[in-house]
Amino acid sequence: MSESIGALSEIYRDSDNAGNYVKLANITNIGEISSSRDKIDVTEYGSTQKKYKLGLKDHDEIQLDMNVAQDNSELKNLISDHDAGIERQFKIILATQPKRQIYEFTALITNHKIIAPLTEAISMSVSLQPTSVITQSDEV
């Protein structure tokens, strides 16, 4: 189970890949921002102990959960990006104190799903696969 990012955090999508960010509405959860490295076995023949080196760093998928609203054009844009395979710039702002932390990256939407329980709000889940380095800065 992945950890989620706290309350008052925000995520923005670059609507035209020209730096015009639009806040994604109705977000209920932003999944963890994480990365991992492959472990490469470099043990030499005849060695009595295994040896490893680290491979390339890969950013893990970031899951977004949101409530579905009929007039949410940004939701439709996320689905459109997925269908077209378009890379977009994203910006996540974490509500940390005393300064907010900003994470910026380019990502592909690798999947999306609609969840429609009979007794609760209709929700949607989207997975972002970062395709660039995730840069972190503090708000000025």
C-alpha positions in Angstrom: 0.0 0.0 0.0 1.4 3.4 -0.9 1.5 6.4 1.3 -0.5 9.4 0.3 0.5 13.1 0.4 -1.2 15.3 3.0 -4.1 17.7 3.1 -3.9 21.1 1.4 -1.5 19.7 -1.3 -2.3 20.6 -4.9 -1.5 19.3 -8.3 -1.3 21.3 -11.6 -1.2 20.2 -15.2 0.4 22.2 -18.0 -2.5 22.6 -20.4 -0.5 23.4 -23.5 3.1 22.4 -22.6 4.0 26.1 -22.6 4.0 26.7 -18.8 0.3 27.5 -18.5 -0.6 25.4 -15.4 -4.2 24.6 -14.5 -5.1 23.2 -11.0 -6.7 19.8 -11.1 -10.0 20.0 -9.3 -11.7 17.4 -7.0 -8.4 15.6 -6.1 -8.9 13.5 -3.0 -5.5 11.9 -2.9 -2.0 12.3 -4.3 0.0 9.1 -4.0 3.6 9.0 -2.9 6.4 10.5 -4.9 9.2 7.9 -5.0 12.0 6.4 -7.0 13.8 3.1 -7.1 17.0 1.7 -8.5 17.7 -1.7 -10.0 20.1 -3.9 -8.0 22.7 -5.4 -10.3 24.6 -8.6 -9.2 28.3 -8.1 -10.0 29.6 -11.0 -8.0 32.8 -12.4 -9.4 33.2 -16.1 -10.1 34.6 -17.9 -7.1 33.7 -15.1 -4.7 32.4 -16.1 -1.2 30.0 -13.2 -1.0 27.6 -11.5 -3.3 28.3 -8.0 -4.6 25.9 -5.5 -6.0 25.9 -2.2 -7.8 23.0 0.1 -8.2 21.5 0.6 -11.7 19.6 3.6 -13.1 17.1 5.4 -11.0 13.5 5.1 -12.1 10.7 7.2 -10.7 7.7 5.2 -9.6 4.1 5.9 -10.8 2.2 8.6 -8.9 -1.5 7.8 -8.4 -4.1 10.5 -8.3 -7.6 9.9 -6.9 -10.4 12.3 -7.6 -14.1 12.7 -7.4 -15.9 12.8 -10.8 -17.9 15.9 -11.7 -19.7 16.2 -15.0 -18.3 19.6 -15.7 -14.7 18.8 -14.9 -12.9 19.6 -18.2 -9.5 18.9 -16.6 -10.7 15.3 -15.9 -11.6 14.9 -19.6 -8.2 16.4 -20.6 -6.4 13.7 -18.5 -8.3 11.0 -20.3 -7.5 12.7 -23.6 -3.8 12.8 -22.7 -3.9 9.1 -21.9 -5.7 8.2 -25.2 -3.3 10.3 -27.3 -0.1 9.2 -25.3 0.8 12.9 -24.7 3.5 13.8 -22.2 2.6 16.7 -20.0 4.3 18.8 -17.4 2.9 18.5 -13.8 3.5 20.4 -10.7 2.7 19.0 -7.2 2.8 21.5 -4.3 3.0 20.0 -0.8 1.6 22.1 2.0 4.7 21.8 4.2 5.7 24.4 6.8 7.3 27.0 6.8 7.6 26.9 3.0 5.7 24.7 0.6 7.6 22.2 -1.4 7.2 22.1 -5.2 7.8 19.0 -7.3 7.9 19.4 -11.1 8.1 16.7 -13.7 7.0 15.5 -17.1 4.8 12.4 -17.2 2.7 10.1 -19.3 -0.7 8.9 -18.0 -0.3 5.1 -18.0 -3.9 4.2 -16.9 -7.1 5.5 -15.6 -10.2 3.9 -14.1 -13.6 5.0 -13.0 -15.0 3.6 -9.8 -18.8 3.8 -9.5 -20.0 2.3 -6.2 -23.7 2.3 -5.6 -23.6 4.1 -2.3 -20.8 6.6 -2.7 -19.5 9.3 -5.0 -18.2 8.3 -8.4 -14.4 8.5 -8.4 -11.5 8.1 -10.8 -8.0 7.0 -10.4 -5.1 8.1 -12.8 -1.5 6.9 -12.8 1.3 9.3 -13.8 4.6 7.7 -15.0 7.3 10.4 -14.7 9.4 10.5 -17.8 11.9 13.2 -16.6 13.8 14.0 -13.5 11.5 15.1 -10.7 12.9 18.5 -9.5 12.2 19.7 -6.0 12.3 23.3 -4.8 10.9 25.3 -1.9 8.4 28.1 -2.5 10.0 31.5 -2.4 
